[in-house]
């Protein structure tokens, strides 16, 4: 399951991957606390569709306790939530393009989606008079320390260097991996190693953007 939050003013987007729809209450709590702490502001209105998960008692009680106005679309009227619907389509199109162009396995769709949102938040938007969403947000509040690493091609080959304690003298000094994005809590590149099905986050890497798996 995927849930996205879009700021109606700046179009900055946050995306969360969920295992169950019932987790939406915990995710919204976490998102609300992040906005309050990192941006020193409060969510005043939230526009949602009529999904049953949004009417859970705990979620309604939480929004009421914070004074958040909960608005929903009329039945069978998705156009009333047009910003979110268009953003969802935009993210899906970019995600699909990343997977196909990078020849990346479809089970890495979550990483591709996070990478797509990373790019969209940093790409010029016609809706914002060809400004970047993060730059527009910066004009309204002081941004926290946001990881901003040089861009690379999604799905290209990335060699993650192994430190001496991670290998023996006769073993390879780097793992050939797939570049799948950036660490969410660490300043580093996220790499996927297909043979072991493991993810690595490291800054000690070498890119080969001309090669793909």
Backbone bond lengths (Angstrom), bond angles and torsions (degrees), N, CA, C in turn:
res aa  C-N    CA-C-N  psi(-1)  N-CA   C-N-CA  omega(-1)  CA-C   N-CA-C  phi
1 X - - - 1.446 - - 1.530 110.12 -
2 X 1.306 115.50 144.03 1.465 120.62 -179.87 1.521 109.11 -126.12
3 X 1.325 116.21 132.59 1.460 120.76 174.01 1.517 108.88 -126.19
4 X 1.303 114.47 133.06 1.450 119.87 -179.59 1.524 109.90 -120.44
5 X 1.314 114.82 147.80 1.457 122.04 174.97 1.521 106.68 -121.04
6 X 1.333 116.30 127.01 1.467 121.69 -178.26 1.521 109.09 -121.77
7 X 1.332 115.43 125.19 1.458 119.80 175.02 1.523 108.43 -75.50
8 X 1.315 117.04 120.65 1.461 121.50 -174.09 1.521 112.50 -64.37
9 X 1.326 117.57 -26.94 1.465 121.33 -177.14 1.524 112.07 -82.53
10 X 1.316 116.78 -47.92 1.468 121.08 -173.20 1.524 113.26 -103.43
11 X 1.324 117.30 -14.31 1.468 123.60 -177.62 1.529 112.86 67.69
12 X 1.320 117.47 13.39 1.467 119.35 173.07 1.519 108.18 -65.31
13 X 1.321 116.34 138.60 1.463 121.52 -173.44 1.515 110.85 -122.43
14 X 1.318 115.43 140.67 1.458 122.66 171.97 1.522 107.33 -122.31
15 X 1.310 117.48 139.86 1.454 120.52 -178.74 1.529 109.50 -126.38
16 X 1.337 115.81 140.00 1.457 122.86 179.01 1.524 108.81 -126.91
17 X 1.316 116.14 136.96 1.459 121.90 176.25 1.522 108.87 -101.36
18 X 1.326 116.22 125.73 1.458 122.12 -176.54 1.528 110.22 -118.68
19 X 1.325 115.47 149.83 1.458 120.44 174.23 1.520 111.25 -85.23
20 X 1.347 116.32 -32.64 1.461 120.72 -177.45 1.530 109.44 -137.00
21 X 1.330 116.54 147.62 1.461 120.83 177.31 1.522 111.86 -61.91
22 X 1.309 115.60 -29.25 1.465 119.61 -178.12 1.527 112.43 -67.21
23 X 1.333 117.57 -11.58 1.463 120.90 -179.33 1.527 112.50 -81.40
24 X 1.335 116.82 -2.69 1.463 119.63 -173.52 1.526 112.20 -62.08
25 X 1.318 117.56 -32.50 1.473 119.96 -179.86 1.529 110.62 -63.87
26 X 1.332 117.14 -47.13 1.465 120.59 179.51 1.525 111.08 -64.44
27 X 1.322 116.33 -37.33 1.458 120.56 179.62 1.525 110.33 -65.90
28 X 1.334 116.86 -42.82 1.460 119.13 -179.24 1.530 110.76 -67.31
29 X 1.319 117.11 -37.87 1.459 119.92 176.05 1.534 110.41 -58.69
30 X 1.321 115.10 -47.05 1.460 120.46 -179.64 1.524 110.85 -62.95
31 X 1.333 116.37 -43.01 1.462 120.61 179.72 1.523 111.05 -63.82
32 X 1.326 116.81 -43.25 1.467 121.23 179.61 1.525 110.76 -60.84
33 X 1.330 117.07 -45.94 1.462 120.30 -179.53 1.528 110.86 -64.72
34 X 1.332 117.25 -35.74 1.457 120.52 178.37 1.522 111.11 -64.51
35 X 1.336 116.65 -43.71 1.465 120.78 -179.99 1.528 110.63 -62.95
36 X 1.316 116.79 -44.73 1.467 121.01 -179.38 1.526 110.79 -63.66
37 X 1.324 116.53 -44.07 1.462 120.64 -175.61 1.520 112.73 -74.80
38 X 1.322 116.85 -46.87 1.458 120.47 -172.85 1.534 113.67 -82.80
39 X 1.329 116.78 -30.29 1.460 119.29 -174.97 1.528 113.76 -114.65
40 X 1.327 116.31 0.20 1.461 121.60 176.60 1.531 111.63 52.69
41 X 1.306 116.67 44.36 1.455 122.55 178.46 1.519 108.75 -144.99
42 X 1.324 116.28 177.09 1.459 120.61 -177.12 1.526 110.55 -128.76
43 X 1.295 116.09 148.32 1.466 121.25 174.04 1.526 107.47 -78.68
44 X 1.321 116.25 123.29 1.463 119.96 -177.85 1.529 112.47 -99.60
45 X 1.319 116.64 -40.59 1.466 121.19 -177.72 1.523 108.62 -136.61
46 X 1.310 116.00 139.40 1.456 120.05 174.66 1.518 108.88 -128.82
47 X 1.314 116.09 129.25 1.466 122.79 -178.56 1.523 108.51 -103.58
48 X 1.320 116.30 122.48 1.462 122.01 -177.22 1.515 110.18 -131.03
49 X 1.345 114.56 165.36 1.463 117.67 172.26 1.528 108.57 -86.76
50 X 1.302 117.22 -166.22 1.468 120.02 -175.14 1.523 113.41 -97.80
51 X 1.324 116.92 27.54 1.456 120.03 177.79 1.525 111.32 -59.91
52 X 1.322 114.84 139.92 1.471 118.90 -175.77 1.520 112.33 -62.35
53 X 1.349 117.28 -28.17 1.456 119.54 -177.33 1.521 112.47 -66.11
54 X 1.363 117.00 -19.20 1.459 119.97 -179.40 1.527 112.60 -82.80
55 X 1.312 116.29 -6.80 1.456 119.19 -177.14 1.529 111.89 -109.82
56 X 1.315 115.54 15.96 1.449 119.73 174.40 1.536 109.23 -62.54
57 X 1.306 115.68 140.48 1.466 120.74 -175.57 1.523 112.21 -55.78
58 X 1.342 117.43 -43.32 1.457 120.46 -177.12 1.527 111.28 -64.30
59 X 1.327 117.15 -38.87 1.458 120.11 179.96 1.518 110.84 -68.26
60 X 1.325 117.20 -44.18 1.463 121.23 178.49 1.523 110.32 -62.18
61 X 1.325 116.16 -43.72 1.462 119.89 179.76 1.525 111.32 -62.59
62 X 1.327 116.26 -39.51 1.471 119.61 179.90 1.522 110.63 -64.50
63 X 1.345 117.38 -46.53 1.463 120.44 -179.81 1.521 111.06 -63.63
64 X 1.316 117.60 -39.85 1.468 121.05 177.73 1.529 111.03 -63.75
65 X 1.329 116.37 -39.17 1.466 119.70 -178.61 1.529 111.67 -67.46
66 X 1.323 116.76 -25.34 1.467 121.03 179.97 1.525 112.19 -98.38
67 X 1.325 117.13 1.12 1.456 120.54 179.54 1.506 113.59 71.24
68 X 1.334 117.72 25.03 1.461 122.05 -179.01 1.525 109.29 -85.20
69 X 1.320 115.98 125.76 1.453 120.79 178.46 1.523 109.09 -78.46
70 X 1.320 115.79 121.40 1.459 122.09 -176.43 1.528 109.48 -99.88
71 X 1.335 116.01 109.09 1.456 120.79 179.06 1.528 109.68 -108.84
72 X 1.326 116.17 143.78 1.456 121.27 178.77 1.525 109.91 -128.48
73 X 1.308 114.82 158.85 1.460 119.77 177.20 1.529 109.64 -78.84
74 X 1.311 115.52 157.14 1.460 119.36 173.65 1.535 108.27 -70.40
75 X 1.331 117.57 153.80 1.469 120.09 179.66 1.520 111.83 -54.88
76 X 1.324 115.92 136.12 1.468 123.75 177.18 1.542 112.18 59.96
77 X 1.335 116.32 32.20 1.473 120.47 179.70 1.530 110.27 -131.22
78 X 1.343 117.42 63.60 1.470 119.78 -178.16 1.524 112.76 -62.96
79 X 1.345 117.46 -20.98 1.462 119.85 -179.76 1.528 112.18 -63.67
80 X 1.334 116.97 -20.96 1.460 119.38 177.83 1.533 111.58 -69.72
81 X 1.299 116.02 -18.67 1.465 120.66 176.44 1.524 108.89 -112.75
82 X 1.349 114.72 44.27 1.452 121.72 -171.08 1.520 115.07 -58.92
83 X 1.339 117.74 -37.99 1.466 120.45 -178.48 1.529 110.25 -59.97
84 X 1.330 115.97 -48.16 1.463 120.19 -179.43 1.522 111.56 -67.77
85 X 1.342 117.06 -38.91 1.463 120.38 -179.60 1.524 111.04 -64.44
86 X 1.325 116.91 -43.66 1.464 120.08 179.33 1.526 110.99 -68.20
87 X 1.318 115.88 -39.25 1.467 119.10 178.92 1.526 110.40 -64.72
88 X 1.318 116.69 -40.57 1.461 120.50 178.32 1.530 110.69 -60.23
89 X 1.332 116.44 -43.01 1.463 120.28 179.12 1.526 110.58 -66.61
90 X 1.332 116.43 -40.12 1.469 120.82 179.26 1.523 110.33 -61.31
91 X 1.329 116.73 -47.65 1.465 120.95 -179.26 1.528 110.57 -62.31
92 X 1.332 116.71 -42.42 1.462 120.75 -179.44 1.528 110.89 -63.52
93 X 1.329 117.21 -40.99 1.462 120.52 -179.59 1.521 111.52 -66.15
94 X 1.328 116.65 -42.13 1.461 119.99 178.71 1.530 110.28 -67.05
95 X 1.321 116.64 -41.61 1.464 121.05 178.68 1.525 110.93 -60.39
96 X 1.317 116.03 -46.49 1.470 120.12 179.37 1.526 110.58 -61.02
97 X 1.328 116.61 -42.50 1.460 120.49 -179.76 1.527 111.59 -63.76
98 X 1.323 116.51 -40.26 1.462 120.56 179.31 1.524 111.21 -62.68
99 X 1.327 116.29 -44.71 1.467 120.55 -178.49 1.532 111.09 -65.22
100 X 1.324 115.77 -44.21 1.468 119.74 -177.14 1.522 111.28 -71.51
101 X 1.332 116.61 -47.56 1.461 120.52 -176.97 1.527 111.63 -66.08
102 X 1.331 116.97 -35.36 1.458 120.61 -179.81 1.511 113.96 -88.77
103 X 1.343 116.59 -0.27 1.466 121.31 -179.20 1.531 110.78 53.84
104 X 1.326 114.80 43.14 1.466 122.08 -176.55 1.526 109.65 -97.08
105 X 1.320 116.54 141.53 1.454 121.44 -179.75 1.528 110.47 -59.85
106 X 1.334 115.92 142.29 1.461 120.92 -174.42 1.523 113.31 -65.32
107 X 1.340 118.19 -22.33 1.471 118.23 -178.80 1.527 111.91 -71.51
108 X 1.338 116.66 -6.60 1.465 120.64 174.82 1.524 111.66 -95.72
109 X 1.342 115.84 24.55 1.464 120.21 -177.58 1.525 111.82 -61.68
110 X 1.326 117.15 -32.72 1.465 119.93 -179.71 1.521 111.62 -63.26
111 X 1.332 116.26 -44.49 1.463 120.68 177.83 1.532 110.38 -64.77
112 X 1.345 115.67 -40.20 1.464 119.74 178.83 1.524 111.01 -63.89
113 X 1.327 117.43 -37.57 1.456 120.40 -179.96 1.523 111.58 -68.30
114 X 1.324 116.60 -42.39 1.466 119.24 176.68 1.526 111.14 -62.76
115 X 1.333 116.13 -38.43 1.460 120.36 177.95 1.523 110.37 -66.22
116 X 1.336 116.28 -38.90 1.463 120.70 178.82 1.530 110.56 -61.30
117 X 1.324 117.75 -44.50 1.465 121.68 179.06 1.531 110.25 -64.76
118 X 1.328 116.45 -38.89 1.471 121.30 176.91 1.526 109.77 -57.16
119 X 1.330 116.63 -44.44 1.464 120.84 -179.60 1.528 111.90 -69.75
120 X 1.329 116.48 -45.18 1.461 121.43 -177.16 1.528 111.23 -59.95
121 X 1.325 116.63 -40.52 1.467 120.21 179.80 1.531 112.39 -66.70
122 X 1.317 116.60 -15.65 1.465 121.18 -177.19 1.525 112.75 -116.25
123 X 1.335 116.74 13.07 1.456 122.15 -177.49 1.528 110.57 -108.73
124 X 1.326 116.76 142.34 1.459 121.37 178.16 1.525 110.04 -58.68
125 X 1.330 116.15 136.16 1.459 121.70 -177.55 1.530 110.65 -121.78
126 X 1.328 116.74 130.83 1.464 120.66 178.15 1.519 111.21 -65.50
127 X 1.333 117.31 -30.07 1.463 121.35 178.67 1.525 111.03 -63.66
128 X 1.328 115.80 -29.35 1.470 121.75 -178.04 1.525 111.26 -103.47
129 X 1.329 116.59 28.25 1.468 120.94 -178.36 1.528 111.25 57.14
130 X 1.335 114.96 42.27 1.463 123.91 177.17 1.523 112.57 58.93
131 X 1.321 113.42 43.93 1.464 120.71 170.54 1.521 108.22 -113.77
132 X 1.300 116.17 162.64 1.457 121.14 179.23 1.529 109.36 -86.63
133 X 1.333 118.19 138.60 1.472 120.47 179.82 1.523 113.39 -52.56
134 X 1.325 117.95 -44.23 1.463 119.57 -179.05 1.520 111.54 -65.57
135 X 1.332 117.42 -34.14 1.464 120.10 177.75 1.525 111.20 -68.24
136 X 1.333 116.36 -37.83 1.469 120.37 177.65 1.523 109.71 -65.78
137 X 1.327 116.30 -42.55 1.465 120.16 178.41 1.520 110.82 -61.34
138 X 1.332 116.15 -36.72 1.463 121.12 179.91 1.523 111.15 -62.49
139 X 1.331 117.09 -25.66 1.450 120.50 179.39 1.520 113.34 -76.83
140 X 1.332 116.50 -12.31 1.467 120.85 -178.51 1.525 112.93 -106.38
141 X 1.308 116.99 -23.55 1.468 119.59 -178.41 1.518 109.32 -157.72
142 X 1.305 115.47 167.54 1.463 121.06 177.45 1.517 108.33 -81.96
143 X 1.318 115.89 121.66 1.452 119.65 -178.09 1.519 111.01 -78.04
144 X 1.322 116.67 144.28 1.464 119.18 173.57 1.514 109.51 -70.37
145 X 1.307 116.49 177.19 1.457 120.44 179.51 1.528 109.16 -69.88
146 X 1.327 116.08 101.90 1.453 121.64 -177.96 1.525 109.75 -98.63
147 X 1.318 114.59 129.32 1.455 119.26 179.67 1.522 109.59 -63.48
148 X 1.324 115.99 126.32 1.458 120.31 179.01 1.522 107.97 -137.13
149 X 1.315 116.08 96.50 1.456 122.05 -179.11 1.526 109.89 -102.85
150 X 1.327 117.43 156.51 1.468 120.21 178.49 1.528 110.63 -54.47
151 X 1.326 118.20 137.58 1.465 121.05 -178.16 1.519 112.43 -71.84
152 X 1.314 115.93 147.44 1.450 122.74 176.56 1.519 108.47 -139.24
153 X 1.318 116.16 166.76 1.461 121.76 -175.43 1.525 110.42 -79.48
154 X 1.318 115.55 123.66 1.459 120.91 179.17 1.528 109.72 -62.88
155 X 1.332 116.33 131.52 1.456 120.70 177.52 1.510 114.72 91.39
156 X 1.338 117.75 -4.08 1.459 119.25 179.78 1.525 110.12 -75.84
157 X 1.319 115.65 168.74 1.460 120.79 179.81 1.521 109.87 -77.14
158 X 1.316 115.45 133.71 1.461 121.99 177.60 1.523 107.57 -132.61
159 X 1.315 115.50 131.03 1.465 120.51 179.74 1.530 108.47 -100.82
160 X 1.320 115.55 117.18 1.462 121.51 178.63 1.521 108.42 -92.56
161 X 1.305 116.44 115.19 1.458 120.77 -177.13 1.532 111.00 -73.08
162 X 1.316 115.08 136.09 1.455 121.61 -179.58 1.526 109.58 -98.06
163 X 1.312 116.10 131.86 1.457 120.89 178.39 1.525 109.76 -76.83
164 X 1.319 117.36 159.60 1.477 120.29 -176.16 1.523 114.48 -51.35
165 X 1.328 116.80 -37.20 1.468 118.43 -178.52 1.530 112.54 -75.13
166 X 1.331 117.21 -7.70 1.457 121.53 179.94 1.528 112.78 -97.29
167 X 1.313 117.26 -1.50 1.459 120.69 -176.36 1.517 110.09 -152.68
168 X 1.327 114.60 166.45 1.452 120.22 173.25 1.523 108.54 -95.13
169 X 1.313 117.24 175.39 1.465 120.81 -177.46 1.521 112.64 -67.52
170 X 1.323 116.68 -21.93 1.459 120.07 -176.95 1.520 113.10 -100.22
171 X 1.313 117.37 -5.16 1.459 120.38 -179.30 1.534 110.76 -88.33
172 X 1.318 114.63 160.74 1.465 120.03 -179.70 1.531 110.72 -60.93
173 X 1.313 115.52 149.92 1.464 120.87 -176.16 1.521 112.91 -92.90
174 X 1.306 116.93 -5.07 1.462 120.55 178.86 1.520 109.43 -150.12
175 X 1.318 115.58 149.45 1.458 121.74 177.17 1.521 109.50 -101.63
176 X 1.306 115.85 133.23 1.456 120.81 176.51 1.522 107.89 -82.38
177 X 1.343 116.20 115.01 1.464 121.44 -174.41 1.526 110.60 -127.62
178 X 1.319 114.45 -179.24 1.459 122.62 175.96 1.524 108.27 -109.62
179 X 1.320 116.60 129.67 1.465 120.21 177.43 1.526 109.41 -76.02
180 X 1.342 116.49 122.16 1.468 120.27 -176.31 1.532 112.94 -127.09
181 X 1.322 117.72 13.46 1.464 117.18 174.56 1.510 113.88 137.04
182 X 1.336 114.11 -151.36 1.450 121.40 -174.86 1.524 109.69 -127.03
183 X 1.317 116.19 148.74 1.457 120.49 179.23 1.517 110.95 -63.71
184 X 1.328 116.61 137.48 1.466 120.72 -179.17 1.522 112.71 -80.41
185 X 1.319 117.13 -26.64 1.469 120.75 -178.88 1.522 112.25 -122.66
186 X 1.324 117.18 -0.61 1.456 121.64 179.00 1.522 109.38 -133.38
187 X 1.324 116.22 147.87 1.454 120.30 178.54 1.522 108.31 -84.06
188 X 1.309 115.33 92.43 1.447 120.07 -178.20 1.512 111.16 -171.45
189 X 1.325 115.71 169.66 1.454 121.93 179.27 1.526 109.23 -89.97
190 X 1.315 114.87 141.51 1.462 120.49 -179.52 1.528 108.65 -97.60
191 X 1.326 116.13 125.37 1.456 121.37 -178.36 1.530 109.54 -125.95
192 X 1.326 114.57 144.83 1.467 121.05 179.33 1.521 108.92 -113.97
193 X 1.342 115.27 129.19 1.467 121.53 -179.29 1.525 108.52 -104.50
194 X 1.343 118.26 99.92 1.472 121.65 -174.90 1.532 115.31 -54.81
195 X 1.340 120.83 -44.81 1.475 119.55 -177.40 1.526 114.31 -58.72
196 X 1.331 116.64 -36.98 1.473 120.07 -178.39 1.518 112.74 -100.79
197 X 1.347 116.38 -8.11 1.470 121.72 -178.03 1.530 111.13 58.54
198 X 1.322 116.79 38.60 1.456 121.94 -179.09 1.528 110.61 -118.04
199 X 1.337 114.58 154.69 1.456 121.59 176.47 1.530 109.36 -108.40
200 X 1.315 115.27 144.28 1.461 121.53 177.53 1.521 109.03 -129.33
201 X 1.327 115.62 141.63 1.461 121.19 173.88 1.518 107.56 -120.80
202 X 1.319 115.88 119.58 1.459 119.85 -174.18 1.519 110.46 -155.11
203 X 1.326 115.58 154.04 1.464 121.99 171.53 1.521 110.76 -100.52
204 X 1.339 115.86 -14.71 1.456 121.38 -178.35 1.520 108.92 -88.94
205 X 1.335 115.72 74.86 1.466 121.43 -173.05 1.527 110.44 -135.44
206 X 1.324 114.66 165.16 1.465 122.75 173.60 1.519 108.14 -132.21
207 X 1.324 116.23 133.05 1.459 121.15 -178.25 1.529 110.58 -100.01
208 X 1.326 114.72 145.30 1.454 121.93 168.75 1.530 105.85 -128.61
209 X 1.317 116.17 85.96 1.454 120.76 -172.24 1.528 113.05 -77.55
210 X 1.318 116.85 0.94 1.445 120.64 176.60 1.525 111.81 -95.70
211 X 1.332 115.55 -5.52 1.461 120.39 -176.77 1.512 110.58 -119.08
212 X 1.331 115.96 144.15 1.453 122.68 176.87 1.521 108.43 -132.67
213 X 1.317 114.88 154.84 1.458 119.13 176.58 1.525 108.66 -70.49
